[in-house]
Amino acid sequence: MIPSVLFVCLGNICRSPLAEGALRAEAARLGLELVVDSAGTGDWHAGEPPDERAQRTALRNGVDISGLRARQVRREDFRRFTHLVALDHDNLANLRKLAPPDTTAGLSLLLDHVPGREGQAVADPWFGDEAGFDATWADVSAAARAMAASLRQGRG
């Protein structure tokens, strides 16, 4: 079975598309076959591209996320993906509430995958400036490296 990861934040226009882009890039670098997507627990940005600041941050780091479009988490995501990874505690709590009884996906926080960062949330850069997006990129990139290494070794 090919591992599949869905990153989840609130609106799916900042943190989760950055995480999606970072993991796609790391998987490509390693030659790792993965399914990667992102979604939000809210629906108000559905169909929109990532925030322009997120797009610029990803591009500065060699990753193009301009083609991604926001969507809301769906019930079938809990069976379609092997991993649903929340970017913060509130979204993890929301995923736990939304999870149907026949969930097959593992639920976790993104930074739980980074040794020494377990239990920490990725800060939401939405209300800040470009520097906040750089900090978010640093977090999601570290997690992407750790997740890809773990999935490559079959420890997903």
C-alpha positions in Angstrom: 0.0 0.0 0.0 1.3 3.4 -0.9 1.4 5.8 2.1 -0.9 8.7 1.8 -0.8 11.9 3.8 -3.4 14.6 4.2 -2.3 17.8 6.0 -5.0 19.7 7.7 -5.2 23.3 9.0 -8.1 25.7 9.3 -8.6 27.3 5.9 -6.1 25.3 3.7 -4.4 28.4 2.3 -1.3 28.8 4.5 0.1 26.0 6.6 -1.3 22.9 5.1 -0.5 23.7 1.4 3.1 24.6 2.6 3.3 21.2 4.3 1.9 19.5 1.2 4.5 21.2 -1.0 7.3 20.5 1.4 6.5 16.8 1.6 5.9 16.4 -2.1 9.4 18.0 -2.7 11.1 15.8 -0.1 9.4 12.6 -1.5 10.5 13.5 -5.0 14.1 14.1 -3.8 14.1 10.7 -2.1 12.3 8.9 -5.0 9.6 8.0 -2.5 6.1 7.1 -3.8 3.5 8.9 -1.7 0.1 10.4 -2.1 0.0 13.9 -0.6 -2.9 16.4 -0.3 -4.1 19.1 2.1 -7.4 20.3 3.3 -9.0 22.6 5.9 -11.5 22.0 8.7 -13.3 25.1 7.5 -14.8 25.7 4.0 -14.6 29.4 3.5 -11.6 29.3 1.2 -12.7 26.3 -0.8 -11.4 26.6 -4.4 -9.0 29.4 -3.6 -5.2 29.1 -4.3 -2.8 29.3 -1.3 -2.2 32.7 0.2 0.2 34.8 -1.9 2.7 35.0 1.0 2.7 31.2 1.2 3.2 30.9 -2.5 6.2 33.3 -2.4 7.7 31.5 0.6 7.5 28.1 -1.1 8.9 29.5 -4.4 11.9 31.0 -2.5 12.5 27.4 -1.3 12.2 25.9 -4.8 8.6 24.6 -4.5 5.6 25.8 -6.5 2.3 25.5 -4.7 0.4 27.9 -7.0 -1.6 25.1 -8.5 -3.1 23.9 -5.2 -6.7 24.7 -4.4 -8.2 24.8 -0.9 -10.8 22.2 0.0 -12.6 21.0 3.2 -11.9 17.7 4.9 -14.4 15.1 3.8 -15.6 12.0 5.6 -14.0 9.7 3.0 -10.6 11.3 3.8 -10.5 9.3 7.0 -10.5 6.0 4.9 -8.7 7.3 1.8 -5.5 8.5 3.6 -3.2 6.5 5.8 -2.2 9.6 7.8 -4.3 12.7 8.6 -1.8 15.3 10.0 -3.1 18.4 11.8 -1.0 21.5 12.0 -2.2 22.5 15.4 -4.2 21.2 18.4 -7.5 22.8 17.5 -7.5 21.1 14.1 -6.4 17.8 15.6 -9.4 18.0 18.0 -11.7 18.8 15.1 -10.4 15.9 13.1 -11.1 13.6 16.1 -14.7 14.9 16.3 -15.2 14.5 12.5 -13.6 11.0 12.4 -16.2 8.3 11.5 -16.2 5.1 13.5 -14.6 3.2 10.6 -11.6 5.5 10.3 -8.5 3.8 9.1 -6.2 6.8 9.0 -3.8 7.6 11.8 -4.2 11.1 13.3 -1.3 13.2 14.5 0.1 16.6 14.9 2.7 17.6 12.3 5.5 18.3 14.7 4.9 15.0 16.5 7.0 13.7 13.6 10.0 15.8 14.5 12.1 14.5 17.4 12.1 17.0 20.2 9.1 18.9 18.8 6.4 16.4 19.8 3.1 18.1 21.0 4.0 21.5 19.4 1.8 23.3 17.0 2.9 25.0 13.8 2.1 28.7 14.3 -0.5 30.2 12.0 1.2 32.9 9.9 -2.0 34.4 8.5 -2.1 37.5 10.6 1.6 38.3 10.4 4.2 39.2 7.8 6.4 37.3 5.5 8.7 36.3 8.4 5.9 34.2 9.9 5.6 32.3 6.6 9.4 31.6 6.7 9.0 30.2 10.2 6.1 28.0 9.1 8.2 26.8 6.1 11.0 25.9 8.5 8.6 23.8 10.6 6.9 22.1 7.7 10.2 21.3 6.0 11.7 19.8 9.1 8.5 17.7 9.5 8.6 16.7 5.8 12.1 15.5 6.1 11.3 13.5 9.2 8.1 12.0 7.8 9.6 11.1 4.5 12.5 9.3 6.2 10.1 7.4 8.5 7.8 6.4 5.6 10.8 5.4 3.5 11.8 3.0 6.2 8.3 1.7 6.5 7.6 3.1 9.9 5.0 5.6 8.8 
